Each structure stands twice: as C-alpha cells, then as structure tokens.
Amino acid sequence: MKDILIALLLSLSPVSELRGGIPYALAKGISLPLTIFSCIIANILIIFFIFFFLDFLHERFLRLRAYKKLSIFTLEKMRKRSKKVEKNIGLYGFPALTIFVCIPLPITGAWTGSIIAWLLNLERKKSIAAISVGVVIAGIIVTLISLGIITMIKL
C-alpha cells in the first residue's frame, strides 16, 4: 500500500509526474494494470487542480510576498518557454499541446502543459483534453521504457 501511495505522489509531483511514478511502481512490483491506471489518473487529475488554482486562487496568493516572488520568477520562465510552444500551437493547434505533454522528458508534462495553456489563455475543455491525451501517451511510453529497463536489469 505504501509503494502505490508513493507512486501516486510521484505522479502528482511537478518534478517527476508519471515519469517518476510509473518506473517506481513497476520497480516495486506493483501490477502493471494498477500502475498504469493509477499513475495516469493521478497525473490527469492534477490538471484540474492546476487550472482551479491558477483561475481562482493564484490572485489571492499573490498577496503573500514569498508566493509573489516565486510566482513571478516561475511564470516568467514559463512565459519564455511558452513563446516557443505558442508558435507551434498557433500553427498546429491543440495537437501541438498534446505532443508537448507526451514527450517523456523533464518539464514537458501535465504541469507545464497546464501552465502554458493558462498563460496562453487557451480554451479549457480543449486544453484539458489535449493535455490528458498527452499524459496517456507519455504513460504508455514511460511504461514501455520502464519495462524494457527492468527486463534488462533482470538479465
């Protein structure tokens, strides 16, 4: 039970997301269906929390000096990154957001995709759908890579 909880927390985390949750769960021997389902669902659920926070709580938290400093620093970095993504989203639409999120590299997951969609003021329903599809694809890619590595280690 403890291991699946850690995998879920890793999948919710902005640093690792399911890129950390899935390999951890599989390495701990948690069943493949439970791993895939729980880590992907956790990573998709965080999208709703991020949009809720940014839409309704962000302005209130800006009153706190420490949050404001961290927020300005983080959002400015994200704005710079989103300029590159914004061009692609403008050209290719929401599939570009999906592709950005599905790349299993650091800083390309649901957290960043959600923040970019918020910064670019993209339509919520389409953004949530595009990011969710990206999470599912990333989950499949990470699972296949993790299973390959685990198999190699066992040899």
C-alpha positions as a Markdown table, in Angstrom:
| # | Residue | x | y | z |
|---|---|---|---|---|
| 1 | Met | 0.0 | 0.0 | 0.0 |
| 2 | Lys | 2.8 | 2.4 | 0.9 |
| 3 | Asp | 4.5 | 1.8 | -2.5 |
| 4 | Ile | 1.4 | 2.7 | -4.6 |
| 5 | Leu | 0.9 | 5.8 | -2.4 |
| 6 | Ile | 4.5 | 6.9 | -3.2 |
| 7 | Ala | 3.9 | 6.2 | -6.9 |
| 8 | Leu | 0.7 | 8.3 | -6.8 |
| 9 | Leu | 2.6 | 11.2 | -5.0 |
| 10 | Leu | 5.4 | 11.0 | -7.6 |
| 11 | Ser | 2.7 | 11.1 | -10.4 |
| 12 | Leu | 1.2 | 14.2 | -8.8 |
| 13 | Ser | 4.5 | 15.9 | -8.3 |
| 14 | Pro | 5.5 | 18.7 | -10.7 |
| 15 | Val | 9.1 | 17.4 | -10.7 |
| 16 | Ser | 8.6 | 13.8 | -11.6 |
| 17 | Glu | 5.0 | 13.3 | -12.7 |
| 18 | Leu | 4.2 | 9.9 | -14.0 |
| 19 | Arg | 7.7 | 9.8 | -15.4 |
| 20 | Gly | 8.7 | 9.0 | -11.8 |
| 21 | Gly | 5.6 | 7.3 | -10.6 |
| 22 | Ile | 5.4 | 4.5 | -13.2 |
| 23 | Pro | 9.0 | 3.4 | -13.0 |
| 24 | Tyr | 8.9 | 3.5 | -9.2 |
| 25 | Ala | 5.7 | 1.4 | -9.0 |
| 26 | Leu | 7.0 | -1.2 | -11.6 |
| 27 | Ala | 10.3 | -1.5 | -9.8 |
| 28 | Lys | 8.4 | -2.1 | -6.5 |
| 29 | Gly | 6.5 | -5.0 | -8.2 |
| 30 | Ile | 3.1 | -3.3 | -8.3 |
| 31 | Ser | 0.9 | -4.9 | -11.0 |
| 32 | Leu | 1.1 | -3.4 | -14.5 |
| 33 | Pro | -2.6 | -2.5 | -14.8 |
| 34 | Leu | -2.8 | -0.9 | -11.3 |
| 35 | Thr | 0.4 | 1.0 | -12.1 |
| 36 | Ile | -0.7 | 2.4 | -15.4 |
| 37 | Phe | -4.2 | 3.2 | -14.3 |
| 38 | Ser | -3.4 | 4.9 | -11.0 |
| 39 | Cys | -0.4 | 6.9 | -12.2 |
| 40 | Ile | -2.1 | 8.1 | -15.4 |
| 41 | Ile | -5.3 | 9.0 | -13.5 |
| 42 | Ala | -3.3 | 10.9 | -10.8 |
| 43 | Asn | -1.4 | 12.8 | -13.4 |
| 44 | Ile | -4.6 | 13.7 | -15.3 |
| 45 | Leu | -6.4 | 14.8 | -12.0 |
| 46 | Ile | -3.6 | 17.3 | -11.3 |
| 47 | Ile | -4.6 | 19.2 | -14.5 |
| 48 | Phe | -7.9 | 20.2 | -12.9 |
| 49 | Phe | -6.2 | 21.3 | -9.6 |
| 50 | Ile | -3.7 | 23.4 | -11.6 |
| 51 | Phe | -6.4 | 25.2 | -13.6 |
| 52 | Phe | -8.5 | 25.7 | -10.4 |
| 53 | Phe | -5.6 | 27.1 | -8.6 |
| 54 | Leu | -4.5 | 29.4 | -11.4 |
| 55 | Asp | -8.0 | 30.6 | -12.2 |
| 56 | Phe | -9.3 | 31.1 | -8.6 |
| 57 | Leu | -6.5 | 31.1 | -6.0 |
| 58 | His | -3.5 | 32.5 | -7.8 |
| 59 | Glu | -4.6 | 36.1 | -7.5 |
| 60 | Arg | -5.3 | 35.7 | -3.7 |
| 61 | Phe | -1.9 | 34.1 | -3.1 |
| 62 | Leu | -0.1 | 37.0 | -4.8 |
| 63 | Arg | -0.7 | 39.0 | -1.6 |
| 64 | Leu | 1.9 | 36.8 | 0.1 |
| 65 | Arg | 5.3 | 38.2 | -0.6 |
| 66 | Ala | 7.1 | 34.8 | -0.8 |
| 67 | Tyr | 4.5 | 33.4 | -3.1 |
| 68 | Lys | 4.6 | 36.5 | -5.3 |
| 69 | Lys | 8.4 | 36.3 | -5.7 |
| 70 | Leu | 8.3 | 32.6 | -6.5 |
| 71 | Ser | 5.3 | 33.0 | -8.8 |
| 72 | Ile | 6.8 | 35.9 | -10.8 |
| 73 | Phe | 10.1 | 34.0 | -11.2 |
| 74 | Thr | 8.4 | 30.8 | -12.2 |
| 75 | Leu | 5.8 | 32.3 | -14.5 |
| 76 | Glu | 8.4 | 34.4 | -16.3 |
| 77 | Lys | 10.4 | 31.3 | -17.0 |
| 78 | Met | 7.3 | 29.6 | -18.2 |
| 79 | Arg | 6.3 | 32.6 | -20.4 |
| 80 | Lys | 9.7 | 32.4 | -22.1 |
| 81 | Arg | 9.3 | 28.7 | -22.8 |
| 82 | Ser | 5.7 | 29.1 | -23.8 |
| 83 | Lys | 6.7 | 31.5 | -26.6 |
| 84 | Lys | 8.3 | 28.6 | -28.4 |
| 85 | Val | 5.2 | 26.4 | -27.8 |
| 86 | Glu | 2.8 | 29.3 | -28.6 |
| 87 | Lys | 4.1 | 29.4 | -32.2 |
| 88 | Asn | 3.5 | 25.7 | -32.6 |
| 89 | Ile | 0.1 | 25.8 | -31.0 |
| 90 | Gly | -0.8 | 28.7 | -33.3 |
| 91 | Leu | 0.3 | 26.7 | -36.3 |
| 92 | Tyr | -0.8 | 23.2 | -35.3 |
| 93 | Gly | -3.5 | 23.8 | -32.7 |
| 94 | Phe | -4.1 | 21.6 | -29.8 |
| 95 | Pro | -2.2 | 18.5 | -31.2 |
| 96 | Ala | 1.0 | 20.6 | -30.5 |
| 97 | Leu | 0.0 | 20.8 | -26.8 |
| 98 | Thr | -0.6 | 17.1 | -26.8 |
| 99 | Ile | 2.8 | 16.4 | -28.4 |
| 100 | Phe | 4.5 | 18.7 | -26.0 |
| 101 | Val | 3.0 | 16.9 | -23.0 |
| 102 | Cys | 3.5 | 13.4 | -24.3 |
| 103 | Ile | 7.3 | 13.8 | -24.7 |
| 104 | Pro | 8.6 | 11.9 | -21.6 |
| 105 | Leu | 11.3 | 14.4 | -20.7 |
| 106 | Pro | 11.5 | 16.7 | -17.6 |
| 107 | Ile | 9.5 | 19.9 | -17.9 |
| 108 | Thr | 7.1 | 18.6 | -20.6 |
| 109 | Gly | 4.3 | 17.1 | -18.6 |
| 110 | Ala | 0.9 | 18.0 | -17.4 |
| 111 | Trp | 2.1 | 20.7 | -15.0 |
| 112 | Thr | 3.9 | 22.6 | -17.7 |
| 113 | Gly | 1.3 | 22.0 | -20.3 |
| 114 | Ser | -1.5 | 23.3 | -18.0 |
| 115 | Ile | 0.5 | 26.4 | -17.1 |
| 116 | Ile | 1.3 | 27.1 | -20.7 |
| 117 | Ala | -2.4 | 26.6 | -21.6 |
| 118 | Trp | -3.3 | 29.0 | -18.8 |
| 119 | Leu | -0.7 | 31.6 | -19.8 |
| 120 | Leu | -1.9 | 31.5 | -23.4 |
| 121 | Asn | -5.5 | 31.7 | -22.3 |
| 122 | Leu | -6.4 | 28.6 | -24.3 |
| 123 | Glu | -9.9 | 27.1 | -24.2 |
| 124 | Arg | -10.1 | 25.0 | -21.0 |
| 125 | Lys | -12.0 | 21.9 | -22.3 |
| 126 | Lys | -9.8 | 21.5 | -25.3 |
| 127 | Ser | -6.7 | 22.1 | -23.2 |
| 128 | Ile | -7.7 | 19.5 | -20.7 |
| 129 | Ala | -8.5 | 17.0 | -23.5 |
| 130 | Ala | -5.1 | 17.7 | -25.2 |
| 131 | Ile | -3.1 | 17.5 | -22.0 |
| 132 | Ser | -4.9 | 14.3 | -20.9 |
| 133 | Val | -4.2 | 12.6 | -24.2 |
| 134 | Gly | -0.6 | 13.7 | -23.9 |
| 135 | Val | -0.5 | 12.2 | -20.4 |
| 136 | Val | -1.9 | 8.9 | -21.6 |
| 137 | Ile | 0.7 | 8.7 | -24.4 |
| 138 | Ala | 3.5 | 9.6 | -22.1 |
| 139 | Gly | 2.3 | 7.0 | -19.6 |
| 140 | Ile | 2.4 | 4.3 | -22.4 |
| 141 | Ile | 5.9 | 5.4 | -23.5 |
| 142 | Val | 7.3 | 5.6 | -19.9 |
| 143 | Thr | 5.7 | 2.2 | -19.2 |
| 144 | Leu | 7.3 | 0.6 | -22.2 |
| 145 | Ile | 10.7 | 2.1 | -21.4 |
| 146 | Ser | 10.5 | 1.1 | -17.8 |
| 147 | Leu | 9.5 | -2.5 | -18.6 |
| 148 | Gly | 12.5 | -2.7 | -21.1 |
| 149 | Ile | 14.9 | -1.4 | -18.5 |
| 150 | Ile | 13.5 | -3.7 | -15.7 |
| 151 | Thr | 13.8 | -6.6 | -18.1 |
| 152 | Met | 17.4 | -5.7 | -19.0 |
| 153 | Ile | 18.3 | -5.4 | -15.3 |
| 154 | Lys | 16.9 | -8.9 | -14.6 |
| 155 | Leu | 19.0 | -10.4 | -17.3 |
